[in-house]
Amino acid sequence: MDKSGRLAEVHLAFVFLTRLPLPRLSEAAAATPLGRAAWAFPLVGAVVGLVSAIALHLAHLLDLPDAAAVLVALAAGLWVTGALHEDGLADVADGFGGGADKERKLAIMRDSRIGSYGVLALILAIGLRWSAVLAVLQTAGVEAASAALVVAGALSRAAIPLGMVLLEPARADGLGAAAGRAAAPAVAAGVGLAAAAAWAVLPGSALAPLFAVVLMAVLAVAGLARRHIGGYTGDVLGTVEQAAATTALLALAAIAGD
């Protein structure tokens, strides 16, 4: 594909995964299956992480307490993405927790209302990310915490196309099916970009354990999705991102504490 085609895929990835005020997609780009832009997802994640890192620095300069500064940083990331992935996590928690069979689980996941399982999942996920970034901040400083946000953002978006490869779409319609399958080269390119981001800011000894725990988180979500609904939906892919981001930040907090 030519350079303009790659740029169109980057544009598509940013339009879908963020709420940034970007130009409208061309007709050709809008008709492109999202899976073809999967290689660019880590770029989006790194930018979201960078926005969170900038917010963390600003809060730090304003002398906010560390706990509040981290909350501001996470809120900035949620603002950029419109809580897209958190919405998926809540829907999956409600569906998997409250549905008796596949059809009922999928119906609950499409319901815009949030239930107790979804609320608890969001509290736990955001709470774990907050505590992890806070630990890095207090142990290794604001630069290390900023790097952790960028790396986790890139890795967690690289995990999304991996979920698309590990699973089949759970239904014939919906966002997951419309996204199409991510081709192996796109997945490899995305993982490579995420690895480059991690390698640029982390010691080499940290890369293998970090990637290992993130991969285990992705496999765990994929296994749950296969057992509950037989594949992935857009909500499942959001849950993959959330699991990968949370695991990455927890691993980085443990590495910073060594």
TIKOL-248617 format. One record per residue (C-alpha): residue in three letters; x, y, z; residue number from 1; chain. Coordinates in Angstrom, 3 decimals, m for minus. Example, Ala and Ser with C-alpha at 12.3 -4.5 7.8 and 13.67 -1.06 7.14 Angstrom:
BEGIN
<residuo = ALA&X = 12.300&Y = m4.500&Z = 7.800&num = 1&cadena = A>
<residuo = SER&X = 13.670&Y = m1.060&Z = 7.140&num = 2&cadena = A>
# end
This chain:
BEGIN
<residuo = MET&X = 0.000&Y = 0.000&Z = 0.000&num = 1&cadena = A>
<residuo = ASP&X = 1.250&Y = 3.514&Z = m0.777&num = 2&cadena = A>
<residuo = LYS&X = 2.072&Y = 6.210&Z = 1.751&num = 3&cadena = A>
<residuo = SER&X = m1.315&Y = 7.910&Z = 1.413&num = 4&cadena = A>
<residuo = GLY&X = m3.015&Y = 4.599&Z = 2.159&num = 5&cadena = A>
<residuo = ARG&X = m1.009&Y = 4.140&Z = 5.342&num = 6&cadena = A>
<residuo = LEU&X = m1.816&Y = 7.688&Z = 6.432&num = 7&cadena = A>
<residuo = ALA&X = m5.503&Y = 6.993&Z = 5.815&num = 8&cadena = A>
<residuo = GLU&X = m5.267&Y = 3.933&Z = 8.068&num = 9&cadena = A>
<residuo = VAL&X = m3.631&Y = 6.013&Z = 10.802&num = 10&cadena = A>
<residuo = HIS&X = m6.440&Y = 8.545&Z = 10.403&num = 11&cadena = A>
<residuo = LEU&X = m9.020&Y = 5.779&Z = 10.669&num = 12&cadena = A>
<residuo = ALA&X = m7.402&Y = 4.388&Z = 13.818&num = 13&cadena = A>
<residuo = PHE&X = m7.392&Y = 7.806&Z = 15.513&num = 14&cadena = A>
<residuo = VAL&X = m10.973&Y = 8.593&Z = 14.511&num = 15&cadena = A>
<residuo = PHE&X = m12.248&Y = 5.281&Z = 15.829&num = 16&cadena = A>
<residuo = LEU&X = m10.207&Y = 5.011&Z = 19.039&num = 17&cadena = A>
<residuo = THR&X = m10.271&Y = 8.641&Z = 20.191&num = 18&cadena = A>
<residuo = ARG&X = m12.560&Y = 11.638&Z = 20.402&num = 19&cadena = A>
<residuo = LEU&X = m9.954&Y = 14.062&Z = 19.099&num = 20&cadena = A>
<residuo = PRO&X = m11.302&Y = 16.781&Z = 16.757&num = 21&cadena = A>
<residuo = LEU&X = m9.955&Y = 15.328&Z = 13.511&num = 22&cadena = A>
<residuo = PRO&X = m11.036&Y = 15.859&Z = 9.884&num = 23&cadena = A>
<residuo = ARG&X = m13.809&Y = 13.600&Z = 8.667&num = 24&cadena = A>
<residuo = LEU&X = m12.805&Y = 10.358&Z = 7.005&num = 25&cadena = A>
<residuo = SER&X = m12.924&Y = 10.169&Z = 3.247&num = 26&cadena = A>
<residuo = GLU&X = m15.507&Y = 7.826&Z = 1.770&num = 27&cadena = A>
<residuo = ALA&X = m12.816&Y = 5.281&Z = 0.960&num = 28&cadena = A>
<residuo = ALA&X = m11.339&Y = 5.413&Z = 4.464&num = 29&cadena = A>
<residuo = ALA&X = m14.771&Y = 5.165&Z = 6.096&num = 30&cadena = A>
<residuo = ALA&X = m15.460&Y = 2.025&Z = 4.078&num = 31&cadena = A>
<residuo = THR&X = m12.133&Y = 0.415&Z = 5.069&num = 32&cadena = A>
<residuo = PRO&X = m12.481&Y = m2.415&Z = 7.626&num = 33&cadena = A>
<residuo = LEU&X = m10.995&Y = m1.308&Z = 10.919&num = 34&cadena = A>
<residuo = GLY&X = m8.860&Y = m4.434&Z = 11.079&num = 35&cadena = A>
<residuo = ARG&X = m6.687&Y = m3.090&Z = 8.255&num = 36&cadena = A>
<residuo = ALA&X = m5.715&Y = m0.137&Z = 10.465&num = 37&cadena = A>
<residuo = ALA&X = m4.878&Y = m2.383&Z = 13.431&num = 38&cadena = A>
<residuo = TRP&X = m1.132&Y = m1.889&Z = 12.950&num = 39&cadena = A>
<residuo = ALA&X = m1.617&Y = 1.800&Z = 13.850&num = 40&cadena = A>
<residuo = PHE&X = m3.465&Y = 1.160&Z = 17.133&num = 41&cadena = A>
<residuo = PRO&X = m0.267&Y = 1.388&Z = 19.240&num = 42&cadena = A>
<residuo = LEU&X = 0.416&Y = 4.828&Z = 17.751&num = 43&cadena = A>
<residuo = VAL&X = m2.989&Y = 5.928&Z = 19.015&num = 44&cadena = A>
<residuo = GLY&X = m2.315&Y = 4.378&Z = 22.406&num = 45&cadena = A>
<residuo = ALA&X = 1.031&Y = 6.127&Z = 22.695&num = 46&cadena = A>
<residuo = VAL&X = m0.607&Y = 9.490&Z = 21.923&num = 47&cadena = A>
<residuo = VAL&X = m3.332&Y = 8.852&Z = 24.508&num = 48&cadena = A>
<residuo = GLY&X = m0.623&Y = 7.934&Z = 27.007&num = 49&cadena = A>
<residuo = LEU&X = 1.286&Y = 11.091&Z = 26.087&num = 50&cadena = A>
<residuo = VAL&X = m1.794&Y = 13.222&Z = 26.783&num = 51&cadena = A>
<residuo = SER&X = m2.090&Y = 11.559&Z = 30.192&num = 52&cadena = A>
<residuo = ALA&X = 1.621&Y = 12.127&Z = 30.799&num = 53&cadena = A>
<residuo = ILE&X = 1.319&Y = 15.835&Z = 29.946&num = 54&cadena = A>
<residuo = ALA&X = m1.618&Y = 16.126&Z = 32.340&num = 55&cadena = A>
<residuo = LEU&X = 0.454&Y = 14.405&Z = 35.025&num = 56&cadena = A>
<residuo = HIS&X = 3.311&Y = 16.862&Z = 34.520&num = 57&cadena = A>
<residuo = LEU&X = 0.962&Y = 19.855&Z = 34.678&num = 58&cadena = A>
<residuo = ALA&X = m0.652&Y = 18.570&Z = 37.856&num = 59&cadena = A>
<residuo = HIS&X = 2.811&Y = 17.988&Z = 39.300&num = 60&cadena = A>
<residuo = LEU&X = 3.867&Y = 21.544&Z = 38.415&num = 61&cadena = A>
<residuo = LEU&X = 0.750&Y = 22.848&Z = 40.158&num = 62&cadena = A>
<residuo = ASP&X = 1.858&Y = 21.014&Z = 43.310&num = 63&cadena = A>
<residuo = LEU&X = m1.215&Y = 18.823&Z = 43.459&num = 64&cadena = A>
<residuo = PRO&X = m0.920&Y = 15.835&Z = 45.776&num = 65&cadena = A>
<residuo = ASP&X = 0.448&Y = 12.777&Z = 44.001&num = 66&cadena = A>
<residuo = ALA&X = m2.838&Y = 10.887&Z = 44.302&num = 67&cadena = A>
<residuo = ALA&X = m4.767&Y = 13.770&Z = 42.737&num = 68&cadena = A>
<residuo = ALA&X = m2.158&Y = 14.249&Z = 40.000&num = 69&cadena = A>
<residuo = VAL&X = m2.504&Y = 10.619&Z = 38.920&num = 70&cadena = A>
<residuo = LEU&X = m6.284&Y = 10.925&Z = 38.904&num = 71&cadena = A>
<residuo = VAL&X = m5.991&Y = 13.992&Z = 36.653&num = 72&cadena = A>
<residuo = ALA&X = m3.710&Y = 12.031&Z = 34.311&num = 73&cadena = A>
<residuo = LEU&X = m6.138&Y = 9.122&Z = 34.051&num = 74&cadena = A>
<residuo = ALA&X = m9.055&Y = 11.507&Z = 33.551&num = 75&cadena = A>
<residuo = ALA&X = m7.207&Y = 13.120&Z = 30.631&num = 76&cadena = A>
<residuo = GLY&X = m6.861&Y = 9.724&Z = 28.977&num = 77&cadena = A>
<residuo = LEU&X = m10.540&Y = 8.979&Z = 29.514&num = 78&cadena = A>
<residuo = TRP&X = m11.443&Y = 12.324&Z = 27.972&num = 79&cadena = A>
<residuo = VAL&X = m9.358&Y = 11.646&Z = 24.853&num = 80&cadena = A>
<residuo = THR&X = m10.895&Y = 8.209&Z = 24.278&num = 81&cadena = A>
<residuo = GLY&X = m14.419&Y = 8.981&Z = 25.447&num = 82&cadena = A>
<residuo = ALA&X = m14.049&Y = 6.024&Z = 27.830&num = 83&cadena = A>
<residuo = LEU&X = m14.515&Y = 3.758&Z = 24.804&num = 84&cadena = A>
<residuo = HIS&X = m12.692&Y = 0.771&Z = 26.250&num = 85&cadena = A>
<residuo = GLU&X = m14.069&Y = 1.240&Z = 29.753&num = 86&cadena = A>
<residuo = ASP&X = m17.566&Y = 1.051&Z = 28.280&num = 87&cadena = A>
<residuo = GLY&X = m16.632&Y = m2.277&Z = 26.700&num = 88&cadena = A>
<residuo = LEU&X = m15.284&Y = m3.608&Z = 29.980&num = 89&cadena = A>
<residuo = ALA&X = m18.477&Y = m2.675&Z = 31.819&num = 90&cadena = A>
<residuo = ASP&X = m20.664&Y = m4.298&Z = 29.168&num = 91&cadena = A>
<residuo = VAL&X = m18.632&Y = m7.510&Z = 29.219&num = 92&cadena = A>
<residuo = ALA&X = m18.719&Y = m7.696&Z = 33.008&num = 93&cadena = A>
<residuo = ASP&X = m22.494&Y = m7.263&Z = 33.009&num = 94&cadena = A>
<residuo = GLY&X = m23.013&Y = m9.729&Z = 30.163&num = 95&cadena = A>
<residuo = PHE&X = m20.689&Y = m12.460&Z = 31.345&num = 96&cadena = A>
<residuo = GLY&X = m21.785&Y = m12.031&Z = 34.941&num = 97&cadena = A>
<residuo = GLY&X = m25.524&Y = m11.743&Z = 34.410&num = 98&cadena = A>
<residuo = GLY&X = m26.382&Y = m13.804&Z = 31.330&num = 99&cadena = A>
<residuo = ALA&X = m27.409&Y = m17.466&Z = 31.530&num = 100&cadena = A>
<residuo = ASP&X = m26.522&Y = m18.352&Z = 27.913&num = 101&cadena = A>
<residuo = LYS&X = m24.757&Y = m16.863&Z = 24.900&num = 102&cadena = A>
<residuo = GLU&X = m27.822&Y = m15.103&Z = 23.517&num = 103&cadena = A>
<residuo = ARG&X = m28.670&Y = m13.511&Z = 26.858&num = 104&cadena = A>
<residuo = LYS&X = m25.073&Y = m12.457&Z = 27.468&num = 105&cadena = A>
<residuo = LEU&X = m24.895&Y = m10.758&Z = 24.053&num = 106&cadena = A>
<residuo = ALA&X = m28.227&Y = m9.039&Z = 24.661&num = 107&cadena = A>
<residuo = ILE&X = m27.043&Y = m7.660&Z = 28.002&num = 108&cadena = A>
<residuo = MET&X = m23.810&Y = m6.455&Z = 26.411&num = 109&cadena = A>
<residuo = ARG&X = m25.833&Y = m4.441&Z = 23.880&num = 110&cadena = A>
<residuo = ASP&X = m27.907&Y = m2.808&Z = 26.620&num = 111&cadena = A>
<residuo = SER&X = m26.675&Y = 0.742&Z = 27.224&num = 112&cadena = A>
<residuo = ARG&X = m27.535&Y = 0.518&Z = 30.914&num = 113&cadena = A>
<residuo = ILE&X = m24.786&Y = m0.429&Z = 33.349&num = 114&cadena = A>
<residuo = GLY&X = m25.269&Y = m2.994&Z = 36.091&num = 115&cadena = A>
<residuo = SER&X = m23.516&Y = m3.841&Z = 39.325&num = 116&cadena = A>
<residuo = TYR&X = m20.952&Y = m6.117&Z = 37.649&num = 117&cadena = A>
<residuo = GLY&X = m20.024&Y = m3.335&Z = 35.262&num = 118&cadena = A>
<residuo = VAL&X = m19.692&Y = m0.760&Z = 38.033&num = 119&cadena = A>
<residuo = LEU&X = m17.469&Y = m3.053&Z = 40.070&num = 120&cadena = A>
<residuo = ALA&X = m15.302&Y = m3.872&Z = 37.052&num = 121&cadena = A>
<residuo = LEU&X = m14.735&Y = m0.176&Z = 36.345&num = 122&cadena = A>
<residuo = ILE&X = m13.916&Y = 0.590&Z = 39.978&num = 123&cadena = A>
<residuo = LEU&X = m11.397&Y = m2.237&Z = 40.095&num = 124&cadena = A>
<residuo = ALA&X = m9.776&Y = m1.475&Z = 36.732&num = 125&cadena = A>
<residuo = ILE&X = m9.437&Y = 2.271&Z = 37.277&num = 126&cadena = A>
<residuo = GLY&X = m8.431&Y = 1.766&Z = 40.903&num = 127&cadena = A>
<residuo = LEU&X = m5.673&Y = m0.670&Z = 39.945&num = 128&cadena = A>
<residuo = ARG&X = m4.357&Y = 1.658&Z = 37.231&num = 129&cadena = A>
<residuo = TRP&X = m4.444&Y = 4.601&Z = 39.611&num = 130&cadena = A>
<residuo = SER&X = m2.569&Y = 2.723&Z = 42.330&num = 131&cadena = A>
<residuo = ALA&X = 0.016&Y = 1.428&Z = 39.833&num = 132&cadena = A>
<residuo = VAL&X = 0.810&Y = 4.846&Z = 38.356&num = 133&cadena = A>
<residuo = LEU&X = 0.887&Y = 6.348&Z = 41.844&num = 134&cadena = A>
<residuo = ALA&X = 3.389&Y = 3.693&Z = 42.925&num = 135&cadena = A>
<residuo = VAL&X = 5.644&Y = 4.445&Z = 39.940&num = 136&cadena = A>
<residuo = LEU&X = 5.362&Y = 8.184&Z = 40.593&num = 137&cadena = A>
<residuo = GLN&X = 6.295&Y = 7.899&Z = 44.253&num = 138&cadena = A>
<residuo = THR&X = 9.008&Y = 5.304&Z = 43.671&num = 139&cadena = A>
<residuo = ALA&X = 10.718&Y = 6.518&Z = 40.502&num = 140&cadena = A>
<residuo = GLY&X = 9.426&Y = 10.044&Z = 39.846&num = 141&cadena = A>
<residuo = VAL&X = 7.223&Y = 11.850&Z = 37.361&num = 142&cadena = A>
<residuo = GLU&X = 9.338&Y = 10.989&Z = 34.299&num = 143&cadena = A>
<residuo = ALA&X = 9.067&Y = 7.268&Z = 34.997&num = 144&cadena = A>
<residuo = ALA&X = 5.330&Y = 7.538&Z = 35.642&num = 145&cadena = A>
<residuo = SER&X = 4.913&Y = 9.425&Z = 32.360&num = 146&cadena = A>
<residuo = ALA&X = 6.855&Y = 6.750&Z = 30.505&num = 147&cadena = A>
<residuo = ALA&X = 4.676&Y = 4.072&Z = 32.096&num = 148&cadena = A>
<residuo = LEU&X = 1.536&Y = 5.780&Z = 30.790&num = 149&cadena = A>
<residuo = VAL&X = 2.890&Y = 5.953&Z = 27.235&num = 150&cadena = A>
<residuo = VAL&X = 4.151&Y = 2.356&Z = 27.230&num = 151&cadena = A>
<residuo = ALA&X = 0.934&Y = 0.987&Z = 28.703&num = 152&cadena = A>
<residuo = GLY&X = m1.081&Y = 2.969&Z = 26.160&num = 153&cadena = A>
<residuo = ALA&X = 0.884&Y = 1.525&Z = 23.249&num = 154&cadena = A>
<residuo = LEU&X = 0.941&Y = m2.048&Z = 24.554&num = 155&cadena = A>
<residuo = SER&X = m2.750&Y = m2.139&Z = 25.382&num = 156&cadena = A>
<residuo = ARG&X = m3.745&Y = m1.000&Z = 21.881&num = 157&cadena = A>
<residuo = ALA&X = m1.380&Y = m3.537&Z = 20.331&num = 158&cadena = A>
<residuo = ALA&X = m3.324&Y = m6.158&Z = 22.304&num = 159&cadena = A>
<residuo = ILE&X = m6.597&Y = m5.332&Z = 20.501&num = 160&cadena = A>
<residuo = PRO&X = m5.662&Y = m6.819&Z = 17.108&num = 161&cadena = A>
<residuo = LEU&X = m4.111&Y = m9.775&Z = 18.910&num = 162&cadena = A>
<residuo = GLY&X = m7.545&Y = m10.461&Z = 20.370&num = 163&cadena = A>
<residuo = MET&X = m8.989&Y = m10.297&Z = 16.866&num = 164&cadena = A>
<residuo = VAL&X = m6.540&Y = m12.978&Z = 15.734&num = 165&cadena = A>
<residuo = LEU&X = m7.099&Y = m15.271&Z = 18.711&num = 166&cadena = A>
<residuo = LEU&X = m10.901&Y = m15.239&Z = 18.394&num = 167&cadena = A>
<residuo = GLU&X = m13.632&Y = m15.331&Z = 15.771&num = 168&cadena = A>
<residuo = PRO&X = m16.439&Y = m12.734&Z = 15.748&num = 169&cadena = A>
<residuo = ALA&X = m19.141&Y = m13.841&Z = 18.176&num = 170&cadena = A>
<residuo = ARG&X = m21.996&Y = m12.636&Z = 15.929&num = 171&cadena = A>
<residuo = ALA&X = m22.544&Y = m11.751&Z = 12.316&num = 172&cadena = A>
<residuo = ASP&X = m23.395&Y = m8.094&Z = 12.985&num = 173&cadena = A>
<residuo = GLY&X = m22.098&Y = m5.447&Z = 15.339&num = 174&cadena = A>
<residuo = LEU&X = m18.829&Y = m3.582&Z = 15.698&num = 175&cadena = A>
<residuo = GLY&X = m16.646&Y = m6.648&Z = 16.128&num = 176&cadena = A>
<residuo = ALA&X = m17.845&Y = m8.264&Z = 12.909&num = 177&cadena = A>
<residuo = ALA&X = m17.700&Y = m4.984&Z = 10.975&num = 178&cadena = A>
<residuo = ALA&X = m14.091&Y = m4.433&Z = 12.032&num = 179&cadena = A>
<residuo = GLY&X = m12.976&Y = m7.474&Z = 10.079&num = 180&cadena = A>
<residuo = ARG&X = m10.011&Y = m9.652&Z = 10.979&num = 181&cadena = A>
<residuo = ALA&X = m6.597&Y = m8.180&Z = 11.636&num = 182&cadena = A>
<residuo = ALA&X = m4.035&Y = m9.782&Z = 9.341&num = 183&cadena = A>
<residuo = ALA&X = m0.940&Y = m11.323&Z = 10.902&num = 184&cadena = A>
<residuo = PRO&X = 1.414&Y = m8.691&Z = 9.358&num = 185&cadena = A>
<residuo = ALA&X = m0.704&Y = m5.896&Z = 10.859&num = 186&cadena = A>
<residuo = VAL&X = m0.605&Y = m7.563&Z = 14.275&num = 187&cadena = A>
<residuo = ALA&X = 3.160&Y = m8.047&Z = 14.007&num = 188&cadena = A>
<residuo = ALA&X = 3.652&Y = m4.416&Z = 12.970&num = 189&cadena = A>
<residuo = GLY&X = 1.542&Y = m3.207&Z = 15.881&num = 190&cadena = A>
<residuo = VAL&X = 3.444&Y = m5.340&Z = 18.378&num = 191&cadena = A>
<residuo = GLY&X = 6.685&Y = m4.063&Z = 16.879&num = 192&cadena = A>
<residuo = LEU&X = 5.635&Y = m0.452&Z = 17.340&num = 193&cadena = A>
<residuo = ALA&X = 4.607&Y = m1.114&Z = 20.953&num = 194&cadena = A>
<residuo = ALA&X = 7.894&Y = m2.920&Z = 21.587&num = 195&cadena = A>
<residuo = ALA&X = 9.818&Y = 0.030&Z = 20.150&num = 196&cadena = A>
<residuo = ALA&X = 8.000&Y = 2.410&Z = 22.483&num = 197&cadena = A>
<residuo = ALA&X = 8.788&Y = 0.203&Z = 25.464&num = 198&cadena = A>
<residuo = TRP&X = 12.420&Y = m0.311&Z = 24.416&num = 199&cadena = A>
<residuo = ALA&X = 12.920&Y = 3.455&Z = 24.068&num = 200&cadena = A>
<residuo = VAL&X = 12.084&Y = 4.218&Z = 27.696&num = 201&cadena = A>
<residuo = LEU&X = 12.562&Y = 0.998&Z = 29.687&num = 202&cadena = A>
<residuo = PRO&X = 15.612&Y = m1.062&Z = 30.608&num = 203&cadena = A>
<residuo = GLY&X = 16.032&Y = m4.095&Z = 28.387&num = 204&cadena = A>
<residuo = SER&X = 15.634&Y = m6.479&Z = 31.314&num = 205&cadena = A>
<residuo = ALA&X = 12.086&Y = m5.209&Z = 31.863&num = 206&cadena = A>
<residuo = LEU&X = 10.790&Y = m5.966&Z = 28.376&num = 207&cadena = A>
<residuo = ALA&X = 10.437&Y = m9.756&Z = 28.556&num = 208&cadena = A>
<residuo = PRO&X = 8.482&Y = m9.873&Z = 31.850&num = 209&cadena = A>
<residuo = LEU&X = 6.343&Y = m6.921&Z = 30.781&num = 210&cadena = A>
<residuo = PHE&X = 5.361&Y = m8.525&Z = 27.479&num = 211&cadena = A>
<residuo = ALA&X = 4.815&Y = m11.887&Z = 29.171&num = 212&cadena = A>
<residuo = VAL&X = 2.297&Y = m10.607&Z = 31.705&num = 213&cadena = A>
<residuo = VAL&X = 0.449&Y = m8.548&Z = 29.103&num = 214&cadena = A>
<residuo = LEU&X = 0.206&Y = m11.591&Z = 26.844&num = 215&cadena = A>
<residuo = MET&X = m1.161&Y = m13.651&Z = 29.736&num = 216&cadena = A>
<residuo = ALA&X = m3.827&Y = m11.003&Z = 30.358&num = 217&cadena = A>
<residuo = VAL&X = m4.859&Y = m11.061&Z = 26.683&num = 218&cadena = A>
<residuo = LEU&X = m5.011&Y = m14.861&Z = 26.659&num = 219&cadena = A>
<residuo = ALA&X = m7.102&Y = m14.843&Z = 29.831&num = 220&cadena = A>
<residuo = VAL&X = m9.689&Y = m12.466&Z = 28.353&num = 221&cadena = A>
<residuo = ALA&X = m9.703&Y = m14.414&Z = 25.086&num = 222&cadena = A>
<residuo = GLY&X = m10.308&Y = m17.633&Z = 26.996&num = 223&cadena = A>
<residuo = LEU&X = m13.203&Y = m16.123&Z = 28.929&num = 224&cadena = A>
<residuo = ALA&X = m14.764&Y = m14.700&Z = 25.762&num = 225&cadena = A>
<residuo = ARG&X = m14.481&Y = m18.031&Z = 23.958&num = 226&cadena = A>
<residuo = ARG&X = m16.132&Y = m19.839&Z = 26.868&num = 227&cadena = A>
<residuo = HIS&X = m18.938&Y = m17.324&Z = 27.405&num = 228&cadena = A>
<residuo = ILE&X = m19.887&Y = m16.197&Z = 23.878&num = 229&cadena = A>
<residuo = GLY&X = m17.670&Y = m18.147&Z = 21.497&num = 230&cadena = A>
<residuo = GLY&X = m15.637&Y = m15.213&Z = 20.187&num = 231&cadena = A>
<residuo = TYR&X = m15.154&Y = m11.468&Z = 20.260&num = 232&cadena = A>
<residuo = THR&X = m17.318&Y = m8.380&Z = 19.991&num = 233&cadena = A>
<residuo = GLY&X = m16.307&Y = m4.739&Z = 20.140&num = 234&cadena = A>
<residuo = ASP&X = m16.893&Y = m4.876&Z = 23.907&num = 235&cadena = A>
<residuo = VAL&X = m14.593&Y = m7.872&Z = 24.245&num = 236&cadena = A>
<residuo = LEU&X = m11.853&Y = m6.017&Z = 22.377&num = 237&cadena = A>
<residuo = GLY&X = m12.317&Y = m3.089&Z = 24.747&num = 238&cadena = A>
<residuo = THR&X = m11.920&Y = m5.499&Z = 27.647&num = 239&cadena = A>
<residuo = VAL&X = m8.732&Y = m6.861&Z = 26.087&num = 240&cadena = A>
<residuo = GLU&X = m7.371&Y = m3.312&Z = 26.039&num = 241&cadena = A>
<residuo = GLN&X = m8.368&Y = m2.697&Z = 29.641&num = 242&cadena = A>
<residuo = ALA&X = m6.824&Y = m5.938&Z = 30.866&num = 243&cadena = A>
<residuo = ALA&X = m3.601&Y = m5.253&Z = 28.958&num = 244&cadena = A>
<residuo = ALA&X = m3.331&Y = m1.644&Z = 30.175&num = 245&cadena = A>
<residuo = THR&X = m3.990&Y = m2.555&Z = 33.797&num = 246&cadena = A>
<residuo = THR&X = m1.570&Y = m5.484&Z = 33.730&num = 247&cadena = A>
<residuo = ALA&X = 1.133&Y = m3.423&Z = 32.043&num = 248&cadena = A>
<residuo = LEU&X = 0.901&Y = m0.647&Z = 34.626&num = 249&cadena = A>
<residuo = LEU&X = 0.947&Y = m3.118&Z = 37.515&num = 250&cadena = A>
<residuo = ALA&X = 4.011&Y = m4.808&Z = 36.025&num = 251&cadena = A>
<residuo = LEU&X = 5.744&Y = m1.451&Z = 35.563&num = 252&cadena = A>
<residuo = ALA&X = 4.961&Y = m0.552&Z = 39.171&num = 253&cadena = A>
<residuo = ALA&X = 6.561&Y = m3.812&Z = 40.316&num = 254&cadena = A>
<residuo = ILE&X = 9.609&Y = m3.169&Z = 38.105&num = 255&cadena = A>
<residuo = ALA&X = 9.961&Y = 0.387&Z = 39.463&num = 256&cadena = A>
<residuo = GLY&X = 9.871&Y = m0.958&Z = 43.001&num = 257&cadena = A>
<residuo = ASP&X = 12.770&Y = m3.372&Z = 42.467&num = 258&cadena = A>
# end
